[in-house]
Structure formats: structure tokens, C-alpha cells
């Protein structure tokens, strides 16, 4: 019902029982969502006990018994998600932590996935199907200097890790 007071019109008033019913539905919905979230958390925990873990980026589940399935660096990341994950994660890390994770990542990519390390980028033709990650050189720790001269293992302190397409 709309009533006029002077020249102003008032908004229609909902009966209090309709407001109470709406608030009850909202409360029930919030509780249902909280219950679903709790149950999903329990299911994820159970999957972890069975040796299955999700990639933190794509959320696909992988067996933890397969060392090549996920790279672990505070979060689990699958091979397919590594390039985008590392590009976003790398700038967020302090230099010491970044260096430690980067060296583990390069080692994991080479050992588990047959990635190639290129020391001088001009010596390798680029292929559209290859993904490259730039990492600091493990020999000179990204300085580009080794034994008083230029590091022979990198180009200006960097190496390129070429990942095989999946």
C-alpha cells in the first residue's frame, strides 16, 4: 500500500512476516552453503589420505605417488600450469626464496619431464609449441660472473628452460 504524506510518497511496506520468511531463507541458504563447503573440505582431506591432491591452479587431481605429477612449493602445481603459475608467483617472492624454488623447479622440470636447459638463447631456434621459463643460473647464482670472469653456464645470469609440450 502506498500512502502520501504531504508531497512525498512512501515506499511500499512489506509485511513483517514476509521479511522474516526472506531472512529465514537467506539464513538457510548460508547454512546450506557452509555445510557444502565443510563436506567438500572433508572429501578433499579423504582424497589426500588416498594419495590424491589437486593442482592449486587448475584444481585437477593427481596421484601424489607420481613425482612428475605435481611440483610442490608451498602449493602443488601440475606441469601444465607451471608456466602461468611461475610467471605470477616469481615476482611475489623475495630473492632467496625465489632462488631456492627456482632451482628446485628447474631440477624437477629436467628430471621429471625431460626439459632442456639452454645457456645461450641465440643458439636455439624458437618453436611455437615449446614453452620457455627463464631462471637464474645455478652456477653463478644469477650474477653472470664466475671465477672472476663471465659465467660460461649462462647468459647474463639467466638460463632458459624449454618445456616439452603436453
VENBELRA-V533294 format. One record per residue. N is the residue number from 1. RES is the residue in three letters. D_LAST is the distance of its C-alpha to the last C-alpha in Angstrom with 2 decimals. Layout:
N&RES&D_LAST + N&RES&D_LAST
//
This chain:
1&UNK&65.15 + 2&UNK&65.54 + 3&UNK&68.65 + 4&UNK&70.03 + 5&UNK&71.60 + 6&UNK&73.40 + 7&UNK&71.06 + 8&UNK&67.79 + 9&UNK&65.88 + 10&UNK&64.14 + 11&UNK&60.74 + 12&UNK&60.88 + 13&UNK&61.03 + 14&UNK&58.91 + 15&UNK&60.75 + 16&UNK&59.92 + 17&UNK&58.92 + 18&UNK&56.17 + 19&UNK&54.92 + 20&UNK&55.04 + 21&UNK&53.12 + 22&UNK&50.42 + 23&UNK&50.16 + 24&UNK&50.00 + 25&UNK&47.12 + 26&UNK&45.24 + 27&UNK&45.97 + 28&UNK&44.84 + 29&UNK&41.57 + 30&UNK&40.92 + 31&UNK&41.75 + 32&UNK&39.49 + 33&UNK&36.53 + 34&UNK&37.38 + 35&UNK&37.57 + 36&UNK&34.16 + 37&UNK&32.64 + 38&UNK&34.39 + 39&UNK&33.26 + 40&UNK&29.58 + 41&UNK&30.04 + 42&UNK&31.62 + 43&UNK&28.83 + 44&UNK&26.22 + 45&UNK&28.59 + 46&UNK&28.91 + 47&UNK&25.17 + 48&UNK&25.15 + 49&UNK&27.97 + 50&UNK&25.98 + 51&UNK&23.15 + 52&UNK&20.74 + 53&UNK&19.80 + 54&UNK&18.17 + 55&UNK&15.84 + 56&UNK&18.39 + 57&UNK&16.41 + 58&UNK&14.87 + 59&UNK&17.28 + 60&UNK&15.06 + 61&UNK&16.62 + 62&UNK&15.32 + 63&UNK&17.55 + 64&UNK&19.12 + 65&UNK&19.95 + 66&UNK&16.45 + 67&UNK&16.41 + 68&UNK&12.67 + 69&UNK&12.27 + 70&UNK&14.06 + 71&UNK&15.52 + 72&UNK&19.19 + 73&UNK&21.28 + 74&UNK&23.82 + 75&UNK&21.13 + 76&UNK&18.01 + 77&UNK&14.66 + 78&UNK&11.21 + 79&UNK&8.36 + 80&UNK&7.04 + 81&UNK&10.77 + 82&UNK&11.77 + 83&UNK&12.34 + 84&UNK&14.53 + 85&UNK&16.07 + 86&UNK&17.06 + 87&UNK&18.42 + 88&UNK&20.62 + 89&UNK&21.52 + 90&UNK&22.42 + 91&UNK&25.51 + 92&UNK&26.87 + 93&UNK&27.31 + 94&UNK&30.36 + 95&UNK&29.90 + 96&UNK&30.45 + 97&UNK&28.01 + 98&UNK&25.38 + 99&UNK&25.89 + 100&UNK&25.63 + 101&UNK&22.42 + 102&UNK&20.91 + 103&UNK&21.89 + 104&UNK&20.49 + 105&UNK&17.15 + 106&UNK&17.07 + 107&UNK&18.20 + 108&UNK&15.62 + 109&UNK&12.68 + 110&UNK&14.51 + 111&UNK&15.77 + 112&UNK&13.07 + 113&UNK&9.86 + 114&UNK&11.72 + 115&UNK&11.67 + 116&UNK&14.68 + 117&UNK&17.63 + 118&UNK&19.49 + 119&UNK&23.11 + 120&UNK&24.33 + 121&UNK&22.16 + 122&UNK&24.55 + 123&UNK&23.75 + 124&UNK&20.14 + 125&UNK&19.48 + 126&UNK&16.90 + 127&UNK&14.13 + 128&UNK&13.11 + 129&UNK&9.38 + 130&UNK&9.53 + 131&UNK&10.13 + 132&UNK&13.32 + 133&UNK&15.25 + 134&UNK&18.96 + 135&UNK&20.67 + 136&UNK&24.29 + 137&UNK&25.31 + 138&UNK&26.04 + 139&UNK&28.98 + 140&UNK&30.97 + 141&UNK&29.61 + 142&UNK&28.75 + 143&UNK&32.28 + 144&UNK&31.76 + 145&UNK&34.89 + 146&UNK&35.31 + 147&UNK&38.71 + 148&UNK&40.58 + 149&UNK&38.53 + 150&UNK&35.22 + 151&UNK&32.23 + 152&UNK&30.87 + 153&UNK&27.51 + 154&UNK&26.45 + 155&UNK&27.36 + 156&UNK&29.61 + 157&UNK&28.24 + 158&UNK&24.55 + 159&UNK&21.60 + 160&UNK&18.20 + 161&UNK&15.10 + 162&UNK&12.39 + 163&UNK&8.88 + 164&UNK&6.45 + 165&UNK&3.80 + 166&UNK&0.00
//
